[in-house]
Amino acid sequence: MSIETFLAEARAELARVEPHEAARLQAEGALLADIRPRHNREAEGEIPGSVPIERIVLEWRLDPRSEHRIPGITEETTVVVLCNEGYASSLAARDLRRLGLPGATDLVGGFRAWAAAGLPVREGATPAIT
């Protein structure tokens, strides 16, 4: 199977959101999980209120049944995963749905689409959850 097919299959399981919809969901309490590497966040900034989570621990920190989850994560939590351009986030969101987060999805176009839409961005890089 090619990565394009793998990605298309993952996206078929998601109700992906555009930047303004992600902003609305965040205002309503959704978690924006930023899985970009620190060097990208330092260079391009972050979405205010987003939570950087290292990709390597994402499933453990957001599995609603994991003893290692971050506080407040339940099966009802809406999570919007974002990466640079919306590719890796699709795979991650699909995995979160399979772990028991039916409200997990990803941001179409990633952080760069958010910034291009003129939505708020702040400088710097918050330490990621590891």
C-alpha positions as CSV (number, residue, x, y, z in Angstrom):
1,M,0.0,0.0,0.0
2,S,1.3,3.5,-0.8
3,I,1.4,6.3,1.7
4,E,-1.2,8.1,-0.5
5,T,-3.6,5.2,-0.1
6,F,-2.8,4.9,3.6
7,L,-3.5,8.6,4.1
8,A,-6.7,8.5,2.1
9,E,-8.0,5.6,4.2
10,A,-7.2,7.5,7.4
11,R,-8.9,10.6,6.2
12,A,-12.0,8.6,5.2
13,E,-12.5,8.0,8.9
14,L,-12.4,11.7,9.9
15,A,-14.6,14.7,9.7
16,R,-11.7,17.0,9.1
17,V,-12.1,20.7,10.0
18,E,-11.0,23.9,8.3
19,P,-9.2,26.6,10.3
20,H,-12.2,28.7,11.2
21,E,-14.1,25.6,12.3
22,A,-11.2,24.6,14.4
23,A,-11.1,28.0,16.1
24,R,-14.9,27.7,16.8
25,L,-14.3,24.2,18.3
26,Q,-11.5,25.5,20.4
27,A,-13.7,28.3,21.7
28,E,-16.2,25.6,22.7
29,G,-13.6,23.7,24.7
30,A,-11.9,21.4,22.1
31,L,-8.3,20.6,22.7
32,L,-6.0,21.6,19.8
33,A,-3.1,19.1,20.0
34,D,0.0,20.5,18.2
35,I,2.2,17.6,17.2
36,R,4.8,19.7,15.3
37,P,8.4,19.4,16.3
38,R,9.7,22.2,18.6
39,H,11.9,23.7,15.8
40,N,8.7,24.3,13.7
41,R,6.9,25.9,16.6
42,E,9.9,28.1,17.3
43,A,10.2,29.2,13.7
44,E,6.5,29.7,12.9
45,G,4.8,30.2,16.3
46,E,1.9,28.4,17.9
47,I,-1.9,28.7,18.2
48,P,-2.7,30.4,21.5
49,G,-4.3,27.8,23.8
50,S,-3.0,24.8,21.8
51,V,-1.2,22.1,23.6
52,P,2.0,20.8,22.1
53,I,2.3,17.0,22.6
54,E,5.3,15.0,21.3
55,R,4.0,12.7,18.6
56,I,5.8,9.8,20.2
57,V,3.5,10.0,23.3
58,L,0.3,11.3,21.7
59,E,-1.7,8.1,22.1
60,W,-0.7,7.6,25.7
61,R,-1.5,11.2,26.7
62,L,-4.9,11.2,24.9
63,D,-6.2,7.7,25.4
64,P,-9.2,8.3,27.7
65,R,-8.4,5.0,29.6
66,S,-4.7,5.5,29.9
67,E,-3.2,6.1,33.4
68,H,-0.7,8.4,31.5
69,R,-3.4,10.7,29.9
70,I,-3.4,14.4,30.5
71,P,-6.0,15.6,33.0
72,G,-9.5,16.1,31.7
73,I,-9.3,13.8,28.7
74,T,-12.5,11.6,28.4
75,E,-14.3,9.8,25.7
76,E,-16.3,12.9,25.1
77,T,-13.3,15.2,24.5
78,T,-13.1,16.8,21.1
79,V,-9.5,16.8,19.9
80,V,-8.2,18.6,16.8
81,V,-4.7,17.4,15.9
82,L,-2.5,19.7,13.9
83,C,0.8,19.4,12.2
84,N,2.6,21.6,9.7
85,E,0.3,21.0,6.7
86,G,-2.3,18.4,7.7
87,Y,-0.7,15.1,6.7
88,A,0.7,13.5,9.8
89,S,-2.2,14.9,11.8
90,S,-4.6,12.9,9.7
91,L,-2.8,9.6,10.7
92,A,-2.6,10.7,14.3
93,A,-6.3,11.7,14.5
94,R,-7.4,8.4,13.0
95,D,-5.3,6.5,15.6
96,L,-6.9,8.6,18.4
97,R,-10.4,7.7,17.1
98,R,-9.5,4.0,17.2
99,L,-8.3,4.4,20.8
100,G,-11.7,5.6,21.9
101,L,-11.9,9.4,21.1
102,P,-14.7,9.5,18.5
103,G,-14.4,13.3,18.6
104,A,-10.8,13.3,17.3
105,T,-10.1,14.9,13.9
106,D,-7.5,17.1,12.3
107,L,-6.9,20.5,10.9
108,V,-7.0,20.7,7.1
109,G,-3.8,22.4,5.9
110,G,-2.4,22.3,9.5
111,F,-0.8,25.2,11.3
112,R,0.2,26.9,8.1
113,A,-3.5,27.0,6.9
114,W,-4.5,28.4,10.3
115,A,-1.9,31.2,10.0
116,A,-2.8,31.9,6.3
117,A,-6.4,32.3,7.4
118,G,-5.3,35.2,9.6
119,L,-6.2,33.4,12.8
120,P,-4.2,34.2,16.0
121,V,-0.6,33.0,16.2
122,R,1.8,33.7,19.0
123,E,5.6,33.6,18.9
124,G,7.7,31.0,20.6
125,A,7.5,27.4,21.5
126,T,5.8,26.1,24.6
127,P,7.5,23.0,26.1
128,A,5.7,20.0,24.8
129,I,4.0,17.3,26.9
130,T,6.3,14.3,26.8
